[in-house]
């Protein structure tokens, strides 16, 4: 006599499999996103700093060829005027030969550069189109929509480049290359999480530094769900 499963048993088994899949799939998806973000953040950090080192070998100490360049001029209707960005002129002179750029766009007073892996970075951020502030987008910037509080530490990540400033607020940037945003950081893990103006929980600006501090791995207590 052949033994087999009844229809009820098969349906129950499929139901259990469906429940388990529904419970585990979101975690698996988020784990994959975390790994992509971690890899791209570290790659961008390494690539940009290698470019700075190569430029330094050609032009000398970075503190002397760095300038806090301005962004793109806008016309009377608020449209960017191509070719007016001091940031882009600086980038073309010192770094463009060392970083492979797929395309670049003048936008909102900033310069937006696309990389070969589909990520992008802007020199200058919304409201402050100067070289010291750099936003890195782990995916297409067009998909990273929202206010700074809603996107930083999720799909955009704050970096800074300010090697010539000795002010106490810039002590983690002085004579350095590209670094995660650490302006006014007191050196504590607690401030990276809870600071009211830049903390990863409240605003997201210090999220990049939080990940770097954990060896470019998203910490278990990371307060935001990354995506790209």
C-alpha positions as CSV (number, residue, x, y, z in Angstrom):
1,X,0.0,0.0,0.0
2,X,1.5,3.4,-1.0
3,X,1.7,5.9,1.7
4,X,1.4,9.6,0.9
5,X,0.4,13.0,2.3
6,X,-3.2,14.1,2.5
7,X,-4.2,17.4,0.9
8,X,-4.7,18.8,4.3
9,X,-1.2,17.9,5.4
10,X,0.3,19.4,2.3
11,X,-1.7,22.7,2.8
12,X,-0.6,22.9,6.4
13,X,3.0,22.3,5.5
14,X,2.8,25.0,2.8
15,X,1.2,27.4,5.3
16,X,4.0,26.9,7.8
17,X,6.6,27.4,5.1
18,X,4.8,30.6,4.1
19,X,4.7,31.9,7.6
20,X,8.4,31.2,8.2
21,X,9.3,32.9,4.9
22,X,7.2,35.9,5.7
23,X,9.0,36.2,9.1
24,X,12.5,35.7,7.8
25,X,12.5,37.4,4.3
26,X,12.4,41.0,5.5
27,X,15.4,40.3,7.8
28,X,17.3,38.7,4.9
29,X,16.5,41.6,2.6
30,X,17.7,44.1,5.2
31,X,20.8,42.1,5.9
32,X,21.7,42.2,2.1
33,X,21.0,46.0,2.0
34,X,23.3,46.5,5.0
35,X,26.1,44.6,3.3
36,X,25.8,46.6,0.1
37,X,25.8,49.9,2.0
38,X,28.8,48.8,4.1
39,X,30.8,47.8,1.1
40,X,30.0,50.9,-0.9
41,X,30.7,53.3,2.0
42,X,34.1,51.8,2.6
43,X,34.9,51.7,-1.1
44,X,34.0,55.4,-1.6
45,X,36.0,56.4,1.5
46,X,39.0,54.4,0.2
47,X,38.7,55.6,-3.4
48,X,38.4,59.3,-2.5
49,X,41.3,59.2,-0.1
50,X,43.5,57.4,-2.5
51,X,42.8,60.2,-5.0
52,X,43.8,62.8,-2.4
53,X,47.1,61.0,-1.8
54,X,47.8,60.7,-5.5
55,X,47.0,64.4,-5.9
56,X,49.2,65.3,-2.9
57,X,52.1,63.5,-4.6
58,X,51.7,65.8,-7.6
59,X,50.7,69.1,-5.9
60,X,52.2,68.9,-2.4
61,X,50.6,69.1,1.0
62,X,46.8,68.9,0.8
63,X,46.4,71.8,3.2
64,X,47.8,74.2,0.6
65,X,45.8,73.2,-2.5
66,X,42.5,72.7,-0.7
67,X,40.1,75.6,-1.0
68,X,36.6,75.9,0.4
69,X,35.2,76.3,-3.1
70,X,31.7,77.5,-3.8
71,X,28.9,75.8,-5.7
72,X,27.1,76.5,-8.9
73,X,25.7,79.9,-9.8
74,X,21.9,80.0,-10.3
75,X,20.1,82.2,-12.8
76,X,17.1,84.5,-12.0
77,X,14.8,81.5,-12.3
78,X,16.9,79.3,-10.0
79,X,18.4,77.1,-12.7
80,X,22.1,76.1,-12.5
81,X,24.4,78.0,-14.9
82,X,26.7,75.4,-16.4
83,X,30.4,75.9,-16.0
84,X,30.2,78.3,-13.1
85,X,31.0,75.9,-10.2
86,X,34.4,76.6,-8.5
87,X,33.9,73.2,-6.8
88,X,34.0,71.5,-10.2
89,X,37.0,73.5,-11.4
90,X,38.8,72.4,-8.2
91,X,37.7,68.8,-8.7
92,X,38.8,68.7,-12.3
93,X,42.2,70.1,-11.5
94,X,43.1,67.9,-8.5
95,X,41.0,64.7,-8.3
96,X,39.2,64.0,-11.6
97,X,42.1,62.1,-13.1
98,X,42.1,59.7,-10.1
99,X,38.4,59.0,-9.7
100,X,36.4,57.4,-12.5
101,X,33.3,59.5,-13.1
102,X,30.4,58.2,-15.3
103,X,28.8,61.6,-15.6
104,X,28.3,64.8,-13.6
105,X,25.4,67.2,-13.2
106,X,25.0,70.8,-12.0
107,X,22.1,70.7,-9.6
108,X,20.6,72.9,-6.8
109,X,23.9,74.9,-6.5
110,X,25.9,71.6,-6.0
111,X,27.9,69.3,-8.2
112,X,26.6,65.7,-8.4
113,X,28.9,63.0,-9.7
114,X,27.9,59.5,-10.7
115,X,30.2,56.5,-10.1
116,X,30.5,53.3,-12.1
117,X,28.7,51.2,-9.4
118,X,25.6,53.3,-9.6
119,X,26.3,55.3,-6.5
120,X,27.0,59.1,-6.5
121,X,28.3,61.9,-4.5
122,X,27.8,65.7,-4.3
123,X,30.4,68.3,-3.5
124,X,28.4,70.6,-1.3
125,X,25.0,69.8,0.3
126,X,21.6,71.5,0.2
127,X,21.8,75.0,1.6
128,X,25.6,74.9,1.8
129,X,27.2,74.3,-1.6
130,X,30.8,74.3,-0.4
131,X,33.6,71.8,-0.7
132,X,33.8,71.0,3.0
133,X,30.5,69.1,3.0
134,X,30.1,66.0,0.8
135,X,27.0,63.7,0.5
136,X,27.5,60.2,-0.7
137,X,24.5,58.4,-2.1
138,X,24.8,54.6,-2.0
139,X,22.3,54.3,-4.9
140,X,20.6,56.6,-7.4
141,X,20.1,60.0,-5.8
142,X,16.8,60.3,-7.5
143,X,15.5,57.5,-5.3
144,X,16.9,59.1,-2.1
145,X,14.1,61.6,-1.7
146,X,13.2,63.5,1.4
147,X,14.6,66.0,3.9
148,X,18.1,65.6,5.4
149,X,16.6,64.1,8.6
150,X,14.7,61.6,6.5
151,X,17.6,60.4,4.2
152,X,20.9,60.9,6.1
153,X,22.1,57.6,7.5
154,X,19.6,55.8,5.3
155,X,20.4,56.3,1.6
156,X,22.7,59.4,1.9
157,X,25.7,59.6,4.1
158,X,27.6,62.8,5.3
159,X,31.3,63.1,4.7
160,X,33.6,66.2,5.2
161,X,36.9,67.4,3.7
162,X,38.5,70.2,5.6
163,X,42.2,69.5,6.1
164,X,43.3,73.2,6.7
165,X,41.1,74.2,9.7
166,X,42.7,74.0,13.2
167,X,39.5,75.2,14.9
168,X,38.6,72.8,17.8
169,X,35.3,71.9,16.0
170,X,37.3,70.5,13.1
171,X,40.0,68.6,15.1
172,X,39.0,65.2,13.6
173,X,39.4,66.7,10.1
174,X,42.6,68.7,10.3
175,X,45.3,67.4,8.0
176,X,43.1,64.5,7.1
177,X,41.5,63.4,3.9
178,X,37.9,62.6,3.4
179,X,36.3,61.7,6.7
180,X,32.7,60.9,7.9
181,X,31.1,64.1,9.2
182,X,32.5,64.7,12.7
183,X,32.2,68.4,13.1
184,X,32.0,69.4,16.8
185,X,32.1,65.7,17.9
186,X,33.3,65.2,21.4
187,X,34.7,61.7,20.7
188,X,32.0,59.7,22.5
189,X,29.8,57.0,21.0
190,X,26.8,58.6,22.9
191,X,27.1,61.9,21.0
192,X,27.2,60.1,17.7
193,X,23.8,58.5,18.6
194,X,22.0,61.1,20.6
195,X,23.3,64.6,19.7
196,X,20.3,66.8,19.1
197,X,21.7,68.6,16.0
198,X,23.7,65.8,14.3
199,X,23.1,62.5,16.2
200,X,22.2,59.4,14.2
201,X,18.9,59.0,16.0
202,X,17.6,62.5,15.6
203,X,19.2,63.9,12.4
204,X,21.4,61.3,10.9
205,X,24.5,63.4,10.2
206,X,26.8,61.4,12.5
207,X,25.6,58.0,11.2
208,X,28.5,57.7,8.8
209,X,31.0,58.2,11.7
210,X,29.0,55.6,13.7
211,X,29.5,53.0,11.0
212,X,33.2,53.9,10.5
213,X,33.8,53.5,14.3
214,X,32.4,50.0,14.0
215,X,34.9,49.0,11.3
216,X,32.6,50.0,8.4
217,X,30.0,47.6,9.7
218,X,26.5,48.8,10.6
219,X,26.2,48.4,14.4
220,X,23.5,46.2,16.0
221,X,22.1,49.3,17.7
222,X,22.0,51.3,14.5
223,X,18.8,53.3,14.7
224,X,18.0,53.6,10.9
225,X,17.2,51.1,8.2
226,X,19.5,51.7,5.3
227,X,18.6,51.3,1.6
228,X,20.0,52.3,-1.8
